[in-house]
Amino acid sequence: MNELKNPALIIIDMINDFQFELGQELAQQAQKIVPHITMLKEICYKKGIPVIYINDHYNLWQANLDVILKNCHNNRSSQILQKIKPKEDDFFLIKPKHSIFYGTALNVLLEELSIESLILTGIAGNICVLFSANDAYMRKYPLFIPSDCIASNVEEDNIFALRMMKNVLGASTDCHQSLIELLSSIHPSYNRLK
């Protein structure tokens, strides 16, 4: 079992326009995980655990949350964006490719925050979450990937990705409720950047 020590909650690509092939299907799956991710965010806020959004840049190449939110707002995404959008104290990074580590400042941010384990959530489970988990594993981060906090456009692909992350990368893939119990036992820490 991975040790949940000095964790960060990572939310991948949930600020999304869903305007692509199978985007409607992915939006429907994403709706299901929003309440679980929101519950994790709330316990992280109480415990002083950093919440880091890492998102596609949508060819805007700006790490400007307001611009990306406006760009992504449409009929498919509006309900999701209302519920999941970052708060003022959350960290926000853009990524050029699938992995949250590739071409981003994440390595430096995690080091500055003294992060020792990662909680990965978001979409798509079989692409960006899986690629990110691979890169986190190579950096020796213990991984917590709640099975009900990632989504793919096809359920079978999501199940396969979870199986790979558990069996190959050693990730804990218990549901969000199990993770909330673990997080509840952590003493609050306030290691946020000033």
KOLGUPA-789978 format. One line per 10 residues: number of its first residue (from 1); their letters; for each residue x, y, z of C-alpha. Coordinates in Angstrom, 3 decimals. Layout:
! residues N
NUM> A> X/Y/Z  ... .
This chain:
! residues 194
1> MNELKNPALI> 0.000/0.000/0.000  1.304/3.446/-0.937  1.971/5.913/1.850  -0.057/9.105/1.539  2.612/11.555/2.657  2.651/15.280/1.803  0.187/14.792/-1.067  -1.085/17.118/-3.767  -4.417/16.772/-5.558  -3.947/17.023/-9.333 .
11> IIDMINDFQF> -6.992/17.749/-11.528  -6.261/16.987/-15.179  -8.085/18.550/-18.164  -11.431/19.029/-16.408  -11.617/22.550/-17.838  -12.629/21.293/-21.242  -14.758/22.313/-24.203  -15.593/18.693/-25.194  -15.697/19.842/-28.833  -14.085/16.815/-30.460 .
21> ELGQELAQQA> -14.961/13.341/-31.670  -16.576/11.451/-28.779  -16.564/14.700/-26.782  -20.246/14.305/-25.935  -19.573/10.853/-24.492  -16.601/12.105/-22.483  -18.650/15.036/-21.143  -21.296/12.586/-19.913  -18.656/10.483/-18.140  -16.977/13.611/-16.716 .
31> QKIVPHITML> -20.288/14.722/-15.184  -20.266/11.556/-13.069  -16.852/12.214/-11.500  -17.287/15.933/-10.745  -19.026/15.403/-7.351  -16.284/13.003/-6.205  -13.454/15.332/-7.231  -15.263/18.214/-5.511  -15.423/16.198/-2.277  -11.695/15.512/-2.506 .
41> KEICYKKGIP> -11.030/19.217/-3.081  -12.962/20.146/0.052  -11.020/17.791/2.317  -7.757/18.991/0.724  -8.678/22.604/1.514  -9.368/21.661/5.136  -6.044/19.865/5.434  -3.931/22.477/3.630  -3.181/20.075/0.781  -2.369/21.847/-2.508 .
51> VIYINDHYNL> -4.856/21.558/-5.367  -3.201/21.795/-8.776  -5.137/22.085/-12.033  -3.204/21.106/-15.138  -4.947/21.697/-18.396  -4.731/21.679/-22.159  -3.987/25.150/-23.547  -6.455/24.945/-26.494  -3.918/26.594/-28.815  -4.159/29.752/-26.733 .
61> WQANLDVILK> -0.740/29.127/-25.125  -1.744/31.249/-22.143  -1.785/30.073/-18.548  -4.653/32.501/-18.069  -7.476/30.721/-16.290  -10.144/33.280/-17.218  -9.263/33.106/-20.919  -9.295/29.296/-20.937  -12.578/29.133/-18.983  -14.184/31.530/-21.454 .
71> NCHNNRSSQI> -12.813/29.567/-24.412  -14.171/26.277/-23.033  -17.632/27.530/-22.056  -20.406/26.006/-24.202  -23.545/23.864/-23.879  -21.572/20.658/-23.279  -19.220/22.072/-20.682  -21.098/24.760/-18.737  -22.450/22.536/-15.930  -19.082/20.856/-15.431 .
81> LQKIKPKEDD> -17.182/24.162/-15.432  -19.539/25.710/-12.871  -18.899/22.901/-10.417  -15.208/22.187/-11.004  -13.567/25.533/-11.754  -10.533/26.412/-9.635  -10.655/28.621/-6.570  -8.363/31.593/-6.133  -5.758/29.689/-4.078  -5.546/26.725/-6.462 .
91> FFLIKPKHSI> -2.550/26.351/-8.737  -3.141/26.374/-12.498  -0.730/25.158/-15.180  -1.116/24.503/-18.898  0.390/21.503/-20.662  1.337/21.136/-24.324  0.867/17.358/-24.553  -0.762/14.457/-22.747  1.448/14.179/-19.653  1.184/16.731/-16.852 .
101> FYGTALNVLL> 4.983/16.666/-16.576  5.948/17.195/-20.209  6.861/20.815/-20.930  5.311/22.155/-17.693  6.574/23.692/-14.462  5.073/20.854/-12.421  8.387/19.297/-11.326  9.536/22.601/-9.862  6.166/23.334/-8.239  6.014/19.912/-6.566 .
111> EELSIESLIL> 9.531/20.384/-5.265  8.729/23.871/-3.915  5.660/22.476/-2.149  7.602/19.478/-0.744  5.131/17.056/-2.329  5.863/13.368/-1.805  2.743/11.645/-3.182  0.193/12.442/-5.886  -3.565/12.095/-6.153  -4.465/12.069/-9.853 .
121> TGIAGNICVL> -8.000/12.839/-11.047  -9.607/13.994/-14.286  -9.894/13.086/-17.939  -9.264/11.185/-20.063  -8.339/8.258/-17.892  -6.986/6.196/-20.758  -4.875/9.019/-22.228  -3.779/12.040/-20.180  -4.258/10.480/-16.739  -2.494/7.268/-17.812 .
131> FSANDAYMRK> 0.420/9.106/-19.468  0.743/11.365/-16.420  0.673/8.393/-14.063  3.477/6.756/-16.068  5.616/9.876/-15.756  4.833/10.239/-12.040  5.780/6.588/-11.483  9.139/7.144/-13.209  9.701/10.045/-10.791  8.974/7.636/-7.904 .
141> YPLFIPSDCI> 5.816/9.335/-6.621  3.412/7.056/-4.747  0.153/7.299/-6.709  -3.459/7.513/-5.588  -5.898/7.429/-8.506  -9.463/7.046/-7.208  -11.393/4.835/-9.609  -14.447/7.092/-9.459  -12.455/10.294/-10.081  -11.197/9.560/-13.597 .
151> ASNVEEDNIF> -13.245/9.130/-16.748  -12.707/8.087/-20.356  -15.168/8.319/-23.225  -15.532/4.512/-23.229  -15.997/2.721/-19.907  -13.972/-0.320/-21.014  -10.985/1.927/-21.764  -11.272/3.488/-18.322  -11.332/0.069/-16.648  -8.277/-1.008/-18.658 .
161> ALRMMKNVLG> -6.384/2.191/-17.736  -7.182/1.708/-14.039  -6.004/-1.898/-14.215  -2.718/-0.800/-15.823  -2.166/1.954/-13.256  -2.848/-0.425/-10.377  -0.982/-3.507/-11.632  1.963/-1.902/-13.442  2.427/1.442/-11.669  1.420/0.305/-8.184 .
171> ASTDCHQSLI> -1.274/2.979/-7.887  -3.935/2.783/-5.216  -7.214/2.881/-7.159  -9.724/2.647/-4.319  -12.759/4.934/-4.608  -12.766/8.549/-3.413  -14.438/7.634/-0.108  -11.485/5.439/0.877  -9.112/8.243/-0.003  -11.148/10.753/2.018 .
181> ELLSSIHPSY> -10.717/8.484/5.047  -6.950/8.483/4.504  -6.868/12.259/4.000  -8.916/12.785/7.157  -6.129/11.223/9.221  -3.517/13.677/7.929  -2.591/16.576/10.182  -3.271/19.893/8.467  -0.193/21.385/6.828  0.244/24.770/5.301 .
191> NRLK> 3.065/24.335/2.846  1.542/26.563/0.184  3.765/29.013/-1.620  3.521/32.558/-0.369 .
